[in-house]
Amino acid sequence: MTVPEETRLLELLYEARDQDKRSAKIQLNEWLRTDPAARQTMTRLLVDEHALITKLRDDVLSAILTPLPTHSPQRRTSIRKQKEKTSIPAIAALIAFCAFLAWLALGSRPEKQGGHAPAPVALLKEELDAIWRDPAPASGTSLLPGTLHLESGMASLEFASGARLLLEGPAEIEIISAMEASCSSGKLLATVPPPARGFTIATPSSRVVDHGTVFGLHVRDSGSAIVKVLQGEVDVVTPKRSLKLTDHEAASVDGAGNPQPAKAPDSLFPSIENFNESIAAGREATATRWQAASDAIARDPSALLAYHFREADRSARSVRNHARNAGNASHGSLVGTGWADGRWPGKRALEFNGRGDRMLLRLEGSNTAVTLMAWV
């Protein structure tokens, strides 16, 4: 595997195991199922981790099974503390590792007919003014095989195979598997990377088989369709015959399945650039609303601490308390931790990487109760 591929594999492993992200599990399972090199790399990672866990386990058992000597109370307390420091992290590591092995053994097992419910095969990544016919999915939702009805707006889907679809409503699409979907009406733009080569979209009168490309598809209510390749190559397969399309070529298929070359402007299909620009504009508007709400909290007389993390200088080692009655000692002082990009464009956040990373502050006075609001 290349270095970027191994890095991506580690990222998926971390997201699936430590963050319990369902979408990462789906992508990781599909990658391991189809790529022998990925399986070999994963085996090496597990062997390395197993050796580490074995040593930790032996240390834990040794600490647990060693009887406490009948020395003074002070000596007994010291030994007990040493055991606690040794055993708790190791036990936690063992639990995490065993849970991961259980997930590999059970969670990634192919579903059997009549057995467990089918696993999600796609993810609703983002939406733009999307209105769905019930049941309405939410952004970030993992999607099972089934039909989606987008009444209006736009939505992006990411399949476990890596294929991505940008839908424009009104549209009706059935998710069949990680490698197949069916569109009965609507417009879409498909981006299919090499690992998802062979990804197929069916229409009422044809099947579009991708060979690693970007293509647009417009399916009319009558069942006829227009396909245009923006980059790469696809096969348009109908009961009548097959037609191969390459860069900037288009074809129309009538309701009876008769394909023929055609001309179609790029504007006929959804635009990723326009979609991303609109998403960014929506985020900026949301950031403006967040800033107004944060300022209102800071002005509240009961607010003791209000850290907005808007410091412009990445080298700053202090964090301002924006609360109206903030004292000088309540401004934060950074130890170890550094700055990272926050939720909104131009906004900062704190990144904690080690156990020694922290922000120090002094809060004067006493309180019977406090409320903390934070985004992590």
Contacts in CASP RR format, 6 or more apart in sequence:
PFRMAT RR
TARGET T0000
AUTHOR 0000-0000-0000
METHOD contacts of the structure
MODEL  1
MTVPEETRLLELLYEARDQDKRSAKIQLNEWLRTDPAARQTMTRLLVDEH
ALITKLRDDVLSAILTPLPTHSPQRRTSIRKQKEKTSIPAIAALIAFCAF
LAWLALGSRPEKQGGHAPAPVALLKEELDAIWRDPAPASGTSLLPGTLHL
ESGMASLEFASGARLLLEGPAEIEIISAMEASCSSGKLLATVPPPARGFT
IATPSSRVVDHGTVFGLHVRDSGSAIVKVLQGEVDVVTPKRSLKLTDHEA
ASVDGAGNPQPAKAPDSLFPSIENFNESIAAGREATATRWQAASDAIARD
PSALLAYHFREADRSARSVRNHARNAGNASHGSLVGTGWADGRWPGKRAL
EFNGRGDRMLLRLEGSNTAVTLMAWV
1 9 0 8 1.000
1 37 0 8 1.000
1 38 0 8 1.000
1 41 0 8 1.000
5 37 0 8 1.000
5 38 0 8 1.000
6 41 0 8 1.000
9 28 0 8 1.000
9 31 0 8 1.000
9 38 0 8 1.000
9 41 0 8 1.000
9 42 0 8 1.000
10 45 0 8 1.000
12 24 0 8 1.000
12 27 0 8 1.000
12 28 0 8 1.000
12 31 0 8 1.000
13 28 0 8 1.000
13 42 0 8 1.000
13 45 0 8 1.000
15 21 0 8 1.000
15 24 0 8 1.000
16 24 0 8 1.000
16 25 0 8 1.000
16 28 0 8 1.000
16 103 0 8 1.000
17 96 0 8 1.000
17 99 0 8 1.000
17 100 0 8 1.000
17 103 0 8 1.000
18 96 0 8 1.000
22 120 0 8 1.000
22 142 0 8 1.000
23 120 0 8 1.000
23 123 0 8 1.000
23 140 0 8 1.000
23 142 0 8 1.000
23 158 0 8 1.000
23 160 0 8 1.000
25 103 0 8 1.000
25 107 0 8 1.000
25 108 0 8 1.000
26 119 0 8 1.000
26 120 0 8 1.000
26 121 0 8 1.000
26 123 0 8 1.000
26 142 0 8 1.000
26 160 0 8 1.000
26 178 0 8 1.000
27 160 0 8 1.000
27 162 0 8 1.000
28 108 0 8 1.000
29 107 0 8 1.000
29 108 0 8 1.000
29 119 0 8 1.000
29 160 0 8 1.000
30 160 0 8 1.000
30 161 0 8 1.000
30 178 0 8 1.000
31 38 0 8 1.000
31 195 0 8 1.000
32 38 0 8 1.000
32 39 0 8 1.000
32 42 0 8 1.000
32 108 0 8 1.000
34 195 0 8 1.000
35 195 0 8 1.000
49 97 0 8 1.000
50 97 0 8 1.000
52 93 0 8 1.000
53 93 0 8 1.000
53 94 0 8 1.000
53 97 0 8 1.000
56 89 0 8 1.000
56 90 0 8 1.000
56 93 0 8 1.000
56 94 0 8 1.000
57 90 0 8 1.000
57 94 0 8 1.000
59 86 0 8 1.000
59 90 0 8 1.000
60 86 0 8 1.000
60 87 0 8 1.000
60 90 0 8 1.000
60 91 0 8 1.000
60 94 0 8 1.000
63 82 0 8 1.000
63 83 0 8 1.000
63 86 0 8 1.000
63 87 0 8 1.000
64 83 0 8 1.000
64 87 0 8 1.000
68 76 0 8 1.000
68 79 0 8 1.000
68 80 0 8 1.000
69 75 0 8 1.000
69 76 0 8 1.000
69 79 0 8 1.000
107 119 0 8 1.000
111 117 0 8 1.000
111 118 0 8 1.000
111 119 0 8 1.000
117 144 0 8 1.000
118 144 0 8 1.000
118 145 0 8 1.000
119 144 0 8 1.000
120 142 0 8 1.000
120 143 0 8 1.000
120 144 0 8 1.000
120 160 0 8 1.000
121 143 0 8 1.000
121 144 0 8 1.000
121 145 0 8 1.000
121 159 0 8 1.000
121 160 0 8 1.000
121 175 0 8 1.000
121 177 0 8 1.000
121 178 0 8 1.000
122 142 0 8 1.000
122 143 0 8 1.000
122 157 0 8 1.000
122 158 0 8 1.000
122 159 0 8 1.000
122 160 0 8 1.000
122 175 0 8 1.000
122 178 0 8 1.000
123 140 0 8 1.000
123 141 0 8 1.000
123 142 0 8 1.000
123 143 0 8 1.000
123 157 0 8 1.000
123 158 0 8 1.000
123 159 0 8 1.000
124 137 0 8 1.000
124 138 0 8 1.000
124 139 0 8 1.000
124 140 0 8 1.000
124 141 0 8 1.000
124 143 0 8 1.000
124 155 0 8 1.000
124 156 0 8 1.000
124 157 0 8 1.000
125 139 0 8 1.000
125 140 0 8 1.000
125 155 0 8 1.000
125 156 0 8 1.000
125 157 0 8 1.000
125 158 0 8 1.000
125 164 0 8 1.000
126 139 0 8 1.000
126 155 0 8 1.000
126 156 0 8 1.000
126 279 0 8 1.000
127 139 0 8 1.000
127 153 0 8 1.000
127 154 0 8 1.000
127 155 0 8 1.000
127 156 0 8 1.000
128 153 0 8 1.000
128 154 0 8 1.000
128 155 0 8 1.000
128 275 0 8 1.000
128 278 0 8 1.000
128 279 0 8 1.000
129 152 0 8 1.000
129 153 0 8 1.000
129 154 0 8 1.000
130 150 0 8 1.000
130 152 0 8 1.000
130 153 0 8 1.000
130 154 0 8 1.000
130 155 0 8 1.000
131 150 0 8 1.000
131 151 0 8 1.000
131 152 0 8 1.000
131 153 0 8 1.000
132 148 0 8 1.000
132 149 0 8 1.000
132 150 0 8 1.000
132 151 0 8 1.000
133 149 0 8 1.000
133 150 0 8 1.000
133 151 0 8 1.000
137 143 0 8 1.000
137 148 0 8 1.000
143 157 0 8 1.000
143 175 0 8 1.000
144 175 0 8 1.000
145 174 0 8 1.000
145 175 0 8 1.000
145 176 0 8 1.000
145 177 0 8 1.000
146 174 0 8 1.000
146 175 0 8 1.000
146 176 0 8 1.000
147 172 0 8 1.000
147 173 0 8 1.000
147 174 0 8 1.000
147 175 0 8 1.000
148 167 0 8 1.000
148 172 0 8 1.000
148 173 0 8 1.000
148 174 0 8 1.000
148 175 0 8 1.000
149 171 0 8 1.000
149 172 0 8 1.000
150 167 0 8 1.000
150 168 0 8 1.000
150 169 0 8 1.000
150 170 0 8 1.000
150 171 0 8 1.000
150 172 0 8 1.000
150 173 0 8 1.000
151 169 0 8 1.000
151 170 0 8 1.000
152 169 0 8 1.000
152 170 0 8 1.000
153 168 0 8 1.000
153 169 0 8 1.000
154 166 0 8 1.000
154 167 0 8 1.000
154 168 0 8 1.000
154 169 0 8 1.000
154 270 0 8 1.000
154 275 0 8 1.000
154 278 0 8 1.000
155 166 0 8 1.000
155 167 0 8 1.000
156 164 0 8 1.000
156 165 0 8 1.000
156 166 0 8 1.000
156 167 0 8 1.000
156 275 0 8 1.000
157 164 0 8 1.000
157 165 0 8 1.000
157 166 0 8 1.000
157 167 0 8 1.000
157 175 0 8 1.000
158 164 0 8 1.000
159 165 0 8 1.000
159 175 0 8 1.000
159 178 0 8 1.000
159 179 0 8 1.000
159 181 0 8 1.000
159 196 0 8 1.000
159 199 0 8 1.000
160 178 0 8 1.000
161 178 0 8 1.000
161 179 0 8 1.000
161 195 0 8 1.000
161 196 0 8 1.000
161 199 0 8 1.000
162 178 0 8 1.000
162 192 0 8 1.000
162 193 0 8 1.000
162 195 0 8 1.000
162 196 0 8 1.000
163 178 0 8 1.000
163 179 0 8 1.000
163 190 0 8 1.000
163 191 0 8 1.000
163 192 0 8 1.000
163 193 0 8 1.000
163 196 0 8 1.000
163 199 0 8 1.000
163 210 0 8 1.000
164 190 0 8 1.000
164 191 0 8 1.000
164 192 0 8 1.000
165 173 0 8 1.000
165 181 0 8 1.000
165 188 0 8 1.000
165 189 0 8 1.000
165 190 0 8 1.000
165 191 0 8 1.000
166 188 0 8 1.000
166 189 0 8 1.000
166 190 0 8 1.000
166 191 0 8 1.000
166 270 0 8 1.000
166 272 0 8 1.000
166 275 0 8 1.000
167 173 0 8 1.000
167 186 0 8 1.000
167 187 0 8 1.000
167 188 0 8 1.000
167 270 0 8 1.000
168 186 0 8 1.000
168 187 0 8 1.000
168 188 0 8 1.000
168 269 0 8 1.000
168 270 0 8 1.000
169 186 0 8 1.000
169 187 0 8 1.000
170 185 0 8 1.000
170 186 0 8 1.000
171 183 0 8 1.000
171 185 0 8 1.000
171 186 0 8 1.000
171 187 0 8 1.000
171 188 0 8 1.000
172 183 0 8 1.000
172 184 0 8 1.000
172 185 0 8 1.000
172 186 0 8 1.000
173 181 0 8 1.000
173 182 0 8 1.000
173 183 0 8 1.000
173 184 0 8 1.000
173 188 0 8 1.000
174 181 0 8 1.000
174 182 0 8 1.000
174 183 0 8 1.000
174 184 0 8 1.000
175 181 0 8 1.000
176 182 0 8 1.000
179 196 0 8 1.000
179 198 0 8 1.000
179 199 0 8 1.000
179 200 0 8 1.000
180 199 0 8 1.000
180 200 0 8 1.000
180 201 0 8 1.000
180 202 0 8 1.000
181 200 0 8 1.000
181 201 0 8 1.000
181 202 0 8 1.000
182 201 0 8 1.000
182 202 0 8 1.000
182 203 0 8 1.000
183 201 0 8 1.000
183 202 0 8 1.000
183 203 0 8 1.000
183 217 0 8 1.000
183 219 0 8 1.000
184 203 0 8 1.000
184 204 0 8 1.000
184 219 0 8 1.000
184 223 0 8 1.000
185 219 0 8 1.000
185 220 0 8 1.000
185 221 0 8 1.000
185 223 0 8 1.000
186 218 0 8 1.000
186 219 0 8 1.000
186 220 0 8 1.000
187 216 0 8 1.000
187 217 0 8 1.000
187 218 0 8 1.000
187 219 0 8 1.000
187 268 0 8 1.000
187 269 0 8 1.000
187 270 0 8 1.000
188 201 0 8 1.000
188 216 0 8 1.000
188 217 0 8 1.000
188 269 0 8 1.000
188 270 0 8 1.000
189 214 0 8 1.000
189 215 0 8 1.000
189 216 0 8 1.000
189 217 0 8 1.000
189 230 0 8 1.000
189 269 0 8 1.000
189 270 0 8 1.000
189 271 0 8 1.000
189 272 0 8 1.000
190 199 0 8 1.000
190 201 0 8 1.000
190 210 0 8 1.000
190 213 0 8 1.000
190 214 0 8 1.000
190 215 0 8 1.000
190 216 0 8 1.000
190 217 0 8 1.000
191 214 0 8 1.000
191 272 0 8 1.000
192 198 0 8 1.000
192 199 0 8 1.000
192 210 0 8 1.000
192 212 0 8 1.000
192 213 0 8 1.000
192 214 0 8 1.000
193 212 0 8 1.000
194 212 0 8 1.000
196 210 0 8 1.000
196 212 0 8 1.000
197 210 0 8 1.000
197 211 0 8 1.000
197 212 0 8 1.000
198 209 0 8 1.000
198 210 0 8 1.000
198 211 0 8 1.000
198 212 0 8 1.000
199 209 0 8 1.000
199 210 0 8 1.000
199 212 0 8 1.000
200 207 0 8 1.000
200 208 0 8 1.000
200 209 0 8 1.000
200 210 0 8 1.000
201 207 0 8 1.000
201 208 0 8 1.000
201 210 0 8 1.000
201 217 0 8 1.000
202 208 0 8 1.000
203 217 0 8 1.000
203 219 0 8 1.000
203 223 0 8 1.000
203 225 0 8 1.000
203 253 0 8 1.000
204 219 0 8 1.000
204 223 0 8 1.000
204 225 0 8 1.000
204 255 0 8 1.000
205 223 0 8 1.000
205 224 0 8 1.000
205 225 0 8 1.000
205 238 0 8 1.000
205 253 0 8 1.000
205 254 0 8 1.000
205 255 0 8 1.000
205 256 0 8 1.000
205 257 0 8 1.000
206 225 0 8 1.000
206 227 0 8 1.000
206 236 0 8 1.000
206 237 0 8 1.000
206 238 0 8 1.000
206 253 0 8 1.000
206 257 0 8 1.000
206 259 0 8 1.000
207 236 0 8 1.000
207 237 0 8 1.000
207 238 0 8 1.000
208 215 0 8 1.000
208 217 0 8 1.000
208 227 0 8 1.000
208 234 0 8 1.000
208 235 0 8 1.000
208 236 0 8 1.000
208 237 0 8 1.000
209 234 0 8 1.000
209 235 0 8 1.000
209 237 0 8 1.000
210 234 0 8 1.000
211 232 0 8 1.000
211 233 0 8 1.000
211 234 0 8 1.000
211 235 0 8 1.000
212 232 0 8 1.000
212 233 0 8 1.000
213 229 0 8 1.000
213 230 0 8 1.000
213 231 0 8 1.000
213 232 0 8 1.000
213 233 0 8 1.000
213 234 0 8 1.000
214 229 0 8 1.000
214 230 0 8 1.000
214 231 0 8 1.000
214 232 0 8 1.000
215 227 0 8 1.000
215 228 0 8 1.000
215 229 0 8 1.000
215 230 0 8 1.000
215 232 0 8 1.000
215 234 0 8 1.000
215 245 0 8 1.000
216 227 0 8 1.000
216 228 0 8 1.000
216 229 0 8 1.000
216 230 0 8 1.000
216 268 0 8 1.000
216 269 0 8 1.000
217 225 0 8 1.000
217 226 0 8 1.000
217 227 0 8 1.000
217 269 0 8 1.000
218 225 0 8 1.000
218 226 0 8 1.000
218 264 0 8 1.000
218 268 0 8 1.000
218 269 0 8 1.000
219 225 0 8 1.000
222 255 0 8 1.000
223 255 0 8 1.000
224 252 0 8 1.000
224 253 0 8 1.000
224 254 0 8 1.000
224 255 0 8 1.000
225 252 0 8 1.000
225 253 0 8 1.000
226 250 0 8 1.000
226 251 0 8 1.000
226 252 0 8 1.000
226 253 0 8 1.000
226 262 0 8 1.000
226 264 0 8 1.000
226 268 0 8 1.000
227 234 0 8 1.000
227 236 0 8 1.000
227 245 0 8 1.000
227 250 0 8 1.000
227 251 0 8 1.000
227 252 0 8 1.000
227 253 0 8 1.000
228 245 0 8 1.000
228 248 0 8 1.000
228 249 0 8 1.000
228 250 0 8 1.000
228 251 0 8 1.000
228 264 0 8 1.000
228 266 0 8 1.000
228 268 0 8 1.000
228 269 0 8 1.000
229 245 0 8 1.000
229 246 0 8 1.000
229 247 0 8 1.000
229 248 0 8 1.000
229 249 0 8 1.000
229 250 0 8 1.000
230 247 0 8 1.000
230 248 0 8 1.000
230 266 0 8 1.000
231 247 0 8 1.000
232 246 0 8 1.000
232 247 0 8 1.000
233 244 0 8 1.000
233 245 0 8 1.000
233 246 0 8 1.000
233 247 0 8 1.000
234 244 0 8 1.000
234 245 0 8 1.000
235 242 0 8 1.000
235 243 0 8 1.000
235 244 0 8 1.000
235 245 0 8 1.000
236 242 0 8 1.000
236 243 0 8 1.000
236 244 0 8 1.000
236 245 0 8 1.000
236 251 0 8 1.000
236 253 0 8 1.000
236 259 0 8 1.000
238 253 0 8 1.000
238 257 0 8 1.000
238 258 0 8 1.000
238 259 0 8 1.000
239 257 0 8 1.000
240 256 0 8 1.000
240 257 0 8 1.000
240 258 0 8 1.000
240 259 0 8 1.000
241 259 0 8 1.000
242 259 0 8 1.000
243 251 0 8 1.000
243 259 0 8 1.000
243 260 0 8 1.000
243 261 0 8 1.000
245 251 0 8 1.000
249 261 0 8 1.000
250 261 0 8 1.000
250 262 0 8 1.000
250 263 0 8 1.000
250 264 0 8 1.000
251 259 0 8 1.000
251 260 0 8 1.000
251 261 0 8 1.000
251 262 0 8 1.000
252 259 0 8 1.000
252 260 0 8 1.000
252 262 0 8 1.000
252 264 0 8 1.000
253 259 0 8 1.000
280 345 0 8 1.000
283 344 0 8 1.000
283 345 0 8 1.000
284 344 0 8 1.000
284 345 0 8 1.000
286 344 0 8 1.000
287 343 0 8 1.000
287 344 0 8 1.000
287 345 0 8 1.000
287 347 0 8 1.000
290 343 0 8 1.000
290 344 0 8 1.000
291 308 0 8 1.000
294 306 0 8 1.000
294 308 0 8 1.000
294 322 0 8 1.000
295 322 0 8 1.000
297 303 0 8 1.000
297 306 0 8 1.000
297 373 0 8 1.000
298 306 0 8 1.000
298 308 0 8 1.000
298 322 0 8 1.000
298 323 0 8 1.000
298 324 0 8 1.000
299 324 0 8 1.000
300 324 0 8 1.000
301 324 0 8 1.000
301 325 0 8 1.000
303 323 0 8 1.000
303 324 0 8 1.000
303 325 0 8 1.000
304 323 0 8 1.000
304 325 0 8 1.000
304 330 0 8 1.000
304 363 0 8 1.000
304 367 0 8 1.000
304 370 0 8 1.000
305 321 0 8 1.000
305 323 0 8 1.000
305 326 0 8 1.000
305 330 0 8 1.000
305 361 0 8 1.000
305 363 0 8 1.000
306 321 0 8 1.000
306 322 0 8 1.000
306 323 0 8 1.000
306 326 0 8 1.000
307 319 0 8 1.000
307 320 0 8 1.000
307 321 0 8 1.000
307 322 0 8 1.000
307 332 0 8 1.000
308 320 0 8 1.000
308 322 0 8 1.000
309 319 0 8 1.000
309 342 0 8 1.000
309 347 0 8 1.000
309 348 0 8 1.000
309 349 0 8 1.000
309 350 0 8 1.000
310 347 0 8 1.000
310 348 0 8 1.000
311 319 0 8 1.000
311 320 0 8 1.000
311 339 0 8 1.000
311 348 0 8 1.000
312 348 0 8 1.000
314 339 0 8 1.000
314 348 0 8 1.000
316 334 0 8 1.000
316 339 0 8 1.000
317 333 0 8 1.000
317 334 0 8 1.000
318 331 0 8 1.000
318 332 0 8 1.000
318 333 0 8 1.000
318 334 0 8 1.000
319 331 0 8 1.000
319 332 0 8 1.000
319 333 0 8 1.000
319 334 0 8 1.000
319 350 0 8 1.000
319 359 0 8 1.000
320 326 0 8 1.000
320 331 0 8 1.000
320 332 0 8 1.000
321 327 0 8 1.000
321 330 0 8 1.000
321 331 0 8 1.000
321 332 0 8 1.000
321 361 0 8 1.000
323 330 0 8 1.000
327 364 0 8 1.000
329 361 0 8 1.000
329 362 0 8 1.000
329 363 0 8 1.000
329 364 0 8 1.000
330 361 0 8 1.000
330 362 0 8 1.000
330 363 0 8 1.000
330 364 0 8 1.000
331 361 0 8 1.000
332 359 0 8 1.000
332 360 0 8 1.000
332 361 0 8 1.000
333 359 0 8 1.000
333 360 0 8 1.000
333 361 0 8 1.000
334 350 0 8 1.000
334 358 0 8 1.000
334 359 0 8 1.000
334 360 0 8 1.000
335 356 0 8 1.000
335 357 0 8 1.000
335 358 0 8 1.000
335 359 0 8 1.000
335 360 0 8 1.000
336 354 0 8 1.000
336 356 0 8 1.000
336 357 0 8 1.000
336 358 0 8 1.000
337 350 0 8 1.000
337 351 0 8 1.000
337 352 0 8 1.000
337 353 0 8 1.000
337 357 0 8 1.000
337 358 0 8 1.000
337 359 0 8 1.000
338 350 0 8 1.000
338 351 0 8 1.000
338 357 0 8 1.000
339 348 0 8 1.000
339 349 0 8 1.000
339 350 0 8 1.000
339 351 0 8 1.000
340 348 0 8 1.000
340 349 0 8 1.000
340 350 0 8 1.000
340 351 0 8 1.000
341 347 0 8 1.000
341 348 0 8 1.000
341 349 0 8 1.000
342 348 0 8 1.000
342 349 0 8 1.000
343 349 0 8 1.000
343 375 0 8 1.000
350 359 0 8 1.000
351 357 0 8 1.000
352 358 0 8 1.000
END
